[in-house]
Amino acid sequence: MAMRAKLKKRFLLAFVIALALGFFILPRWFKNKSYQLTREPTSQTPTDFATDVGKSPPHGPPPQGKSPTSNPESSQATSQRDQAFAELQSQSSKPWHPVFDSRSGRLRTLEMGRLEIAANDASAGLVDIAQKFLGTHSAGLFGVASEGLRFDRIVESERSKVIFEQYVDGRRVLGATLALVFENGALVRIQSDLVTDAVGRPTGTVIPVEQALSWIEAHGIQQVKPIAEIKPELVYLPHDQQLIVAYAIYADRFNSAAMRIDRVRILVDALSPHIIKTSRMLFN
Amino acid sequence: MGLFVILCRRVPLVNRRLRRLTGGLLSALIIISVYQNCSSGFSTQVVPGNSSLVGPTVSGNGHFIELNPYKASGNPSLPFSTDFTPYLTKAKINNLLATASGLSNGRLVIDRDGAFPGSIAKSSEDLVFSANDPKFQQVNTYYHIDKFLSELAQQGTGPTTAPLVRIDTHCKGADANNNAYFEPSTMTICLGSATVNGTVVWASNDADVSVHEFGHTINHSLSSTDILDSSLSLSTLDEGLSDVWAYLSNLNPHIASWYGQAMMQAMGKPTTEFRGLRDLTTIPSFPDYLYGLWHDDSIGISTVFFELHKNHNAPASNLRKLASRVLSDLQAGDTFAEVVRYMIQESTAAGIDSNLVQAAFTARGLYRKDSLTTLTVPATNGVIIIDNHYFDPGTFSQQGNCNGKLDVGETALVVINLANSATTSIGTVRAQLSEAPLSPGVSIQPGSDEATYLRFNASRRFVESLVPASVDTTTHRLNTYLAGFFVSATTAGTYTFNLRLTAFNSMDTTPVTKTVPVSITVGSVAPLKALCPGNGEESVWP
């Protein structure tokens, strides 16, 4: 009984402390907050669906216009690619094995091969060598002119990986990269997650980022606080060989079911605002 | 850490319990308090630069704990309230940048502390602290991660240059309760705490947690955050390889046995026979072991590394090389099938017998090439419409009328409940939905045309192959959601879609695909409901 009374006392104490804490914090919270708290759900709900699996449910009206959901490479592009591939094979000391994307048919990876370009051009840095290679081969192999590829970074480990990001009309295509992997003075692997230059562009007026944020707030969708250190970025997203123009917004999102904060990256359609994807940015 | 997976699946229980006890008020206030604290913590953080720190280095004497208090004390039941200072080890703390404010070796910096901001260890002082001194956790974390980085450097694996990572060893940041995490947008690591019977147990006393979280930074450098976020399999691999980094550095196959135990107890979970958050000594059987959860599912890959190390004496240095090469090979959208192929392909270059790698994956059912011939759309109830999806409390819209049909004005989750007529299971199947032909009456939401079927059990439909909702509602719905597409309807009628399936194939690069037609009927407009009957959205889920 004494233990029970003690527990009860502790519980009451915790309750009072939490109450005081809440009242102290609430005014500060609302003072600077631009997004309203929403009522906690009264039902059991699955949590983290959107962020755990990298796919968000949609919001708002469907996007304008329709796009085909499959756009296999044209026969002309295929012919150009085959020609470029044959040329690369002829230059290489070890044959390349091509791997194609099962859906679009685009060339995705060249592996197992060996091209001695670094050894032949030892005076040049790897980035220069990579850029030179892309100038010759990128358009033919991947349907992307090298002008649309900007050097991003080089990852040095036992191999050197030179990574380029794709830009379309001067705008970054999120997740669209091309990497050249060098080992012992040779190019040994090529990895492409690019979209072809022939990709369809969205049309319409881009809304200001404030409007995108207001839309999230107005729909009461997420209690989010954009992170001040990371500015929202207007990007293209590849989708079925079409591009979607979107804002990438980093924010802290309050998850009341799991009683925690999720740092997320929210991709919001910048033409017809709705959330395309929410990715969790905390890796546990 | 795997902490997260537990949070995903268990914390709602805690939340419900709290609500039951307090009528919701206490939990709401705690939530607000936590968020407020976290938010202010973030606002003062400085984003580390892209280049590592450089400068003259020094060494000093310091205390660290070997792996964790269980291991160091030799007592696997050591109470969390124990002062484990007697079990600390004194050692040289190396590579300390003399000019750093705090502890730094140029790749990591510990110069802030969420819970003890006025207590920051410096390279210029004696680093021998008692276990109760906050500076001990800073030194301990530094020691273990510096050791890990030195091992990588000596063996020429891992990135030789990488962004500076800031570590808070007493973190109060987002998701720090019963957890620890790496945050790539600011290159920070948060080592949080769990409270057991009033005792605060810090993750920074468990070397597995520290190395696991820092392992994420290696993964994201060798691959990229975008790539590792691009598929469920790659997010899972990220967790698995972080466990591998921790295992190869600390040689504990029961990952995070100390902090994991604390978390379990803090959340009121049974702790008997606890074998770490992940047990690398097991041999999981694909696809039966899949939950669709990053941490749980990662053992399909991480246990292979353990087996190669323990049973086949593959040197840790070679296994690190293998992990490093596989990370470098990853591309957006890769699945376990590609990962398995990369591991076999890269093993020879890493100095490991590829036959052993292949055999290890074969034993787990991951070296396979599935057929899709036995998958069909059932004539009845082959299409499940969830027209009141409620994914995140107060977060996502409910756009349905709960009648289990797609009606005009609704955006609903559509699950094609394929049936497997084979007497064997089928592994993970990727699916894409497209309209055939395009119609203005319906649209698949952008970004929602791809789905993943976790598995098909023998002679079962997809939903019947999952963990039953009666056993674990959250997991069941997560897996159902994974297999769904979001479709909006504007005009009534019957529409034909093409469902393109790609089978699990880790044996070669030839895609195994199949396209099946699917008919979806759109009903007339009906008023939307905020919530379905049955105390929420329960009734519309299969």
Interface residues (C-beta under 8 A of the other chain):
Chain A: F11 A14 F15 A18 L19 L21 G22 I25 L26 R28 W29 L37 T38 R39 E40 P41 T42 S43 Q44 T45 P46 T47 D48 F49 A50 D52 V53 G54 K55 S56 P57 P58 H59 P62 P63 K66 P68 T69 S70 H97 V99 F100 S102 R103 R108 T109 E111 M112 V155 E156 S157 E158 R159 K161 I163 L174 G175 T177 V181 R189 Q191 D193 H219 G220 I221 Q222 Q223 K225 I227 A228 E229 I230 L237 H239 D240 I244 Y250 D252 R253 F254 N255 S256 A257 A258 M259 R260 I261 D262 R263 R265 L267 D269 I276 K277 S279 R280 M281 L282 F283 N284
Chain B: M1 G2 L3 F4 V5 L7 C8 V11 P12 V14 N15 R16 R19 L21 T22 G24 L25 L26 S27 A28 L29 I30 I31 I32 S33 V34 Y35 Q36 C38 S39 F42 S43 Q45 V47 G156 T157 G158 P159 T160 T161 G173 A174 D175 N177 N179 A180 Y181 F182 E183 P184 S185 T186 E213 H216 H220 S221 L222 S224 T225 D226 I227 L228 D229 S230 S231 L232 S235 D238 E239 G292 L293 W294 H295 K321 S324 R325 S328 D329 Q331 A332 G333 Q345 H389 Y390 F391 D392 P393 G394 T395 F396 S397 T411 L413 Q432 L433 S434 E435 L438 P440 S443 I444 Q445 P446 G447 S448 D449 E450 T452 T473 T474 R477 L478 Y481 L482 F486 S488 T490 R500 T502 T509 P511 T513 L531 N535 G536 E537 E538
